[in-house]
């Protein structure tokens, strides 16, 4: 019998879902170092922008060790996710070893998948993990997935002990703003481009970071004033006369009891200091989402947008 495991393994997966109203208590494979110097200036707690899961990392020379924080009930029955990577050239490579246990405790499956960290800094970690995509079904009798595994990209950012993301936002920015990379105190850091932009299509305000041929946006946002860990991450790279990239989102239902990670292709066809035009390959705004399967009532299509600087 196949059962759906919401986004298990997908996008550094093996981030066990919370039950309704349940907090996710800490469960670390390795004790946090008493002295910050042990981690060589790197934070200990990191949050995935894709799944919202939290992991405890320990940096030791060319090695990084970690474990995903899981619900106490899962930890008690032996469930958990451990990470170990070693520096190889300009990136880290290693494995994610996971043991997931069925909620009733009747079945358990273990799995090991490769992982790569392509960029590691004290404010941001980027990488990819090999696993099934979001929405994949799982057969407990055979420990197999209904959809073939693939490489899934992710981004982690530091999280304080109190659970808040360590934002680099300057005064006047929206709460829990951009953390794609540290913002310089000098306006010239954005090469003359404004930082805050507003969509003429949706009214959404975003914070953009321009770095050479790259443009970033990382935003967490509350829903109806309630912290639900919704998130948007954009990353574009200049390709000829336009910028191409992806929009990775974590869409959260209003009651906070369901979420769906999504990834859509995005193109910026015109980028100037006064106007940005582009398009995103996604369901139309009027499309409805099925929170059980993370599917939409209307097919994906190219949707055009325009952003203008926000004064």
C-alpha positions in Angstrom: 0.0 0.0 0.0 1.4 3.4 -1.0 1.1 6.3 1.3 2.1 9.9 0.7 5.0 11.3 2.7 4.8 15.1 2.3 8.1 16.1 0.6 10.1 13.5 2.5 13.7 13.4 1.1 12.8 16.0 -1.6 15.0 19.1 -1.5 17.1 17.9 1.4 14.5 16.0 2.2 13.9 13.8 5.0 12.5 16.8 6.8 9.7 15.0 8.8 6.4 16.9 8.6 4.9 18.4 11.8 1.5 17.2 13.0 -1.2 19.9 13.5 -0.3 22.3 16.2 2.9 20.4 17.1 6.2 22.2 17.6 9.4 20.6 16.4 11.7 20.2 19.4 15.4 20.0 18.9 17.2 16.7 18.4 20.8 17.1 17.6 23.2 14.3 16.7 26.1 16.3 17.9 26.2 18.7 20.9 26.5 22.3 20.1 30.1 23.5 20.8 30.6 25.4 24.0 33.0 27.8 22.2 31.9 29.5 18.9 35.5 29.1 17.7 35.0 25.4 17.3 32.8 26.1 14.3 35.3 28.5 12.8 32.9 31.4 12.8 30.1 29.4 11.2 26.6 29.3 12.9 25.4 26.1 14.4 21.7 26.1 13.5 20.6 26.3 9.8 17.1 26.4 8.3 16.2 25.2 4.8 14.4 27.8 2.7 12.8 25.0 0.7 11.3 22.7 3.4 11.6 24.9 6.6 13.4 22.1 8.4 16.2 22.9 10.8 19.6 21.2 11.0 22.5 21.4 13.5 25.8 21.6 11.7 29.4 21.1 13.1 32.3 22.4 11.1 35.6 20.6 11.6 38.4 21.4 9.2 37.5 19.9 5.8 34.4 18.1 7.2 30.9 19.2 8.0 28.7 17.0 10.2 25.0 17.5 10.9 21.6 16.2 11.8 18.1 17.4 10.9 16.0 18.4 13.9 13.1 15.9 14.1 10.0 15.6 16.3 10.7 14.0 19.6 8.3 11.2 18.9 10.2 10.2 15.8 13.6 10.5 17.6 12.4 8.1 20.3 11.6 5.3 17.8 15.0 5.8 16.1 14.1 8.1 13.2 16.6 10.7 12.1 18.6 12.2 9.4 22.4 12.6 9.5 24.7 14.5 7.1 28.4 14.2 6.5 30.3 16.0 3.8 34.0 16.5 3.0 35.6 19.3 1.1 36.6 18.3 -2.4 38.1 21.2 -4.4 35.7 24.2 -4.2 32.7 22.2 -2.9 31.7 19.6 -0.3 30.5 16.2 -1.2 29.1 13.4 1.0 25.9 11.6 2.0 22.6 12.0 3.8 21.7 9.0 5.8 18.1 8.8 6.9 15.9 6.4 8.9 12.2 7.2 8.7 9.6 5.4 10.8 5.9 5.1 10.0 3.8 7.1 12.4 2.3 4.0 14.0 5.8 2.5 14.5 5.0 -0.5 12.4 7.5 0.0 9.6 10.9 1.7 9.2 13.1 2.4 6.2 16.7 3.5 5.9 18.2 5.3 2.9 21.5 6.9 1.9 21.7 9.5 -0.8 24.5 11.7 -2.2 24.6 15.4 -1.3 26.8 18.3 -2.6 27.3 21.8 -1.0 28.3 24.0 -3.9 28.7 27.2 -1.8 29.4 27.5 1.9 29.7 30.8 3.7 28.8 31.9 7.2 25.5 33.5 5.9 24.3 31.1 3.3 24.8 27.5 2.1 23.7 26.3 -1.3 23.7 22.8 -2.6 21.8 19.9 -4.0 20.6 16.5 -2.8 19.7 13.4 -4.7 16.2 12.2 -3.9 12.6 11.9 -5.1 10.8 15.1 -6.0 8.1 16.6 -3.8 4.8 14.8 -4.0 6.4 11.4 -4.5 4.5 8.4 -3.0 6.2 5.9 -0.7 5.6 2.2 -0.4 6.5 1.1 3.2 6.5 -2.6 2.2 9.4 -2.1 -0.2 10.8 1.2 0.9 10.6 2.5 -2.6 9.4 5.8 -4.1 6.8 6.2 -6.8 8.9 8.8 -8.7 12.5 8.3 -9.6 15.1 10.2 -7.7 16.7 13.3 -9.1 19.0 16.2 -8.1 17.1 18.8 -6.1 18.6 22.2 -5.2 18.3 23.8 -1.7 19.4 26.9 0.2 20.1 27.0 4.0 20.4 30.2 6.1 21.5 30.6 9.7 18.8 30.4 12.4 19.2 31.8 16.0 18.6 29.7 19.0 15.3 31.4 19.4 14.2 30.1 16.0 14.4 33.4 14.0 16.4 33.6 10.8 19.5 35.8 11.2 18.5 38.4 8.6 20.9 41.0 7.2 18.0 43.3 6.5 18.6 47.0 7.0 16.2 49.3 8.8 13.0 50.1 6.8 13.0 46.7 5.1 10.1 44.3 5.5 10.3 41.7 8.3 12.6 38.7 7.9 13.9 40.2 4.6 16.6 39.2 2.1 19.4 37.0 3.3 20.6 35.9 -0.1 23.9 37.5 0.8 25.0 40.2 3.3 23.9 43.6 2.3 26.6 46.2 2.3 26.0 49.5 4.1 26.9 51.3 0.9 24.2 51.9 -1.7 26.8 51.2 -4.5 26.8 47.5 -3.5 23.8 47.0 -5.8 25.6 48.6 -8.7 23.2 51.5 -8.8 20.1 49.3 -8.8 17.4 49.9 -6.2 17.0 47.2 -3.5 13.2 47.2 -3.0 10.9 46.4 -6.0 7.1 46.1 -6.3 5.2 43.9 -8.8 2.7 45.8 -10.8 0.9 42.4 -11.4 0.5 41.2 -7.8 1.6 44.1 -5.6 4.2 41.9 -3.9 7.3 43.7 -2.6 10.6 42.0 -3.0 14.2 42.8 -1.9 16.7 42.2 -4.7 20.5 41.8 -4.4 22.6 42.5 -7.6 26.0 40.9 -7.6 27.8 41.0 -11.0 25.9 38.6 -13.4 23.7 37.3 -10.5 20.5 38.6 -9.0 19.2 37.1 -5.7 16.1 37.4 -3.6 15.4 35.5 -0.3 12.3 36.4 1.6 10.4 34.8 4.4 6.9 36.1 4.9 4.1 35.7 7.6 0.6 34.8 6.5 -2.2 36.9 8.1 0.2 37.9 10.8 0.9 34.3 11.8 4.4 32.9 11.5 4.0 30.0 9.0 7.4 29.9 7.5 6.4 30.6 4.0 9.3 31.5 1.8 10.4 32.7 -1.7 13.9 32.3 -3.1 14.9 33.7 -6.5 18.2 33.3 -8.2 19.0 34.6 -11.7 22.2 34.5 -13.9 22.8 36.7 -16.9 22.6 34.7 -20.1 23.1 36.9 -23.1 20.6 39.8 -23.1 18.4 38.4 -20.3 18.6 36.7 -16.9 17.4 33.1 -16.4 16.9 31.2 -13.2 14.3 29.7 -10.9 11.8 30.7 -8.2 11.8 28.3 -5.3 8.8 28.7 -3.0 7.5 27.2 0.1 3.7 27.9 0.0 2.0 27.5 3.4 -1.8 27.1 4.0 -3.3 29.8 6.1 -3.8 27.6 9.1 -0.2 26.5 8.9 -1.0 22.8 8.8 0.0 22.1 5.2 2.7 23.4 2.9 4.0 22.7 -0.6 7.5 23.4 -2.0 7.4 24.6 -5.6 10.1 25.4 -8.2 9.3 27.5 -11.4 11.4 28.7 -14.3 11.8 32.5 -14.5 13.2 34.8 -17.1 14.0 38.5 -16.8 13.8 39.8 -20.3 14.6 43.5 -19.5 16.5 44.7 -16.5 17.1 48.5 -15.9 17.4 50.6 -12.8 13.8 51.8 -13.3 11.9 48.7 -14.5 12.3 44.9 -14.7 10.2 42.9 -17.1 10.0 39.1 -17.2 7.9 36.0 -17.1 7.5 32.9 -14.9 6.3 29.4 -15.9 3.7 28.7 -13.3 0.0 28.1 -12.8 -2.2 31.2 -13.4 -3.0 33.3 -10.3 -6.6 32.1 -10.4 -5.5 28.5 -10.1 -6.5 26.5 -7.0 -4.1 24.3 -5.1 -4.8 20.8 -3.8 -2.9 20.7 -0.5 -2.9 16.9 -0.4 -1.1 16.4 -3.7 0.4 19.9 -4.1 -1.1 20.1 -7.6 -3.0 22.9 -9.3 -6.3 23.1 -11.0 -4.9 24.8 -14.0 -1.8 23.8 -16.0 1.5 25.8 -15.9 2.0 28.5 -18.5 4.2 31.6 -19.0 2.9 34.5 -16.9 4.3 37.9 -17.6 5.2 40.5 -14.8 6.6 43.9 -14.4 8.5 45.2 -11.3 9.2 48.9 -10.5 11.3 50.4 -7.8 9.6 51.1 -4.5 10.2 54.6 -3.1 
